[in-house]
Amino acid sequence: MGIDFDSSRWQRVKKEYDAWWAGRLRRPLISITVAGRDPGRPQPNLPSHHFTAFYDLSIPAEAIVDRWDYDLSCHHFYGSAIPHVWPNFGPGVAAAFMGAKLEVSAEAGTVWFHPAQEKPISEIHFEYDPQNPWVRRIADIYAAAADRWQGLVQVGMTDLGGNLDLLSTFRPAEQLLYDLYDHPDHVKRLIWEAHELWWRYFNELDSVIRRVNPGYSAWPGFYSHQSHYMLQCDFCYMISPSMFDEFVRPEIAASCRRMVNGFYHLDGPGQLPHLDSLLSIEQLKGIQWVPGAGNADSKLWPEVYSKIQAAGKLSQIYGSADTLDVLAEDMDSLQGILLMTACATERQALSLLAKFEVE
C-alpha cells in the first residue's frame, strides 16, 4: 500500500503552508496524524529507534530508510500534516562534527556529547572536517532517502543545535557561564567560528537531499518551501536578557538573515524574559513555544501567543484536539498559529478540521 500521500496532496499542502508563511491564511494551520493504518507489508526486522544514532554504523542507510518507510505507512495524514522524517543523532550533533565525542546511552535512552579533551577557552578552535564520520553517516542516510522516496517524503535537517549550546559541550555549562564574564571575547570568537561551521555543514547536508526534497524542515516536522530551520539556545535559560542580547541575539539574527523562514524554539518559562528581544528580530518569522515538563499545558498560555501575534510573527505549538478551542476563548484571532497534533481516529481528525473550515 505504501505511504498514504501523493503529489496532489503535496500541491495542496504546499499552497496552505505558503499562505501561512506569508500571513495570508486567515485560519489556524492544523496538522494531524492518526496511527493504526495498515501498511500493507510485513514489518522490517530492524527495530524502530527514536535516535538514529542507536543504529550501529554497520547497518546500511537503506535499511534505516526502509524502517522509516514502514513507520510512515502506518499513519494517515490530515490537514497540513506531511510524511516527514529526520535523522536524529542527538540535540546539537554539530558538536560531534566539530570534534566532540558522541556517546550513545541505551540505558538512558539518549545521546550525549563530550569534549574529546577539556581545554582552556583560549585554546579551543573549531575547524571544518570533511571526513567527519557523523557527517558522512547522515549524508549517506539522506542519499538513501532521496533514492527511495524521490520527493514523496519531506526529509528534515538533523538537529544541529544552538550556538551557545554547542559551546557548552566544549566548556560544560558552569565553565561557559564564567567565561561570559571572564573571557567574553573568546566566547564571541567561538560563537562566530561555530556559526560559520554550522552553516557550512547545513549547506553540505542540504545539498545531498535538495535535488528531490519537497522543501525544508527541521526536527518539528512542519514544511517550508523556502530555506528554514528551528533555531534555539537552551543555554539562555541561565542568562539574563542583557547577556542574551550581547551573546545570543546577534548570532540568531545573522542566521535568520541567511535563511528565509527562520523559527526559534522557546523552551520553558525561563526563556520568556528573552521573548521581546527575539520578537524584535525582523527576519525571524516565528516562535515555537514549548512550556516544558511540569508546567501548564501549551493551550494555557494565550498571553504568549497573543504577544507573538501582535509582533507580526507566527506560532507553532503542540497540543490536543481541544487546544484551539481553549485558546479561542482568550484570543481575538487564531491566525498565524500552527497546531501539530495526533488524533485517535479519522472521525476525530475530520471533526477538528471541519470546525475550522479546513477542506
Secondary structure, DSSP 4 states (H G I P E B T S, - for coil): ---S--HHHHHHHHHHHHHHHTT---S-EEEEEEE----SSPPPSSPP-SSGGGS-TTS-HHHHHHHHHHHHHTEEEEET---EE-----TTTHHHHTTPEEEEETTTTEEEEE-SS---GGG------TT-HHHHHHHHHHHHHHHHHTTSSEEPPP----HHHHHHHHSTHHHHHHHHHH-HHHHHHHHHHHHHHHHHHHHHHHHHHTTT-SSB--TT---BSS-EEEEE-GGGGGS-HHHIIIIIHHHHHHHHHTSSEEEEEEESGGGGGGHHHHHT-TTEEEEEEE--TTS--GGG-HHHHHHHHHTT-EEEEE--TTHHHHHHTT-S--TTEEEEEE-SSHHHHHHHHHHTT--
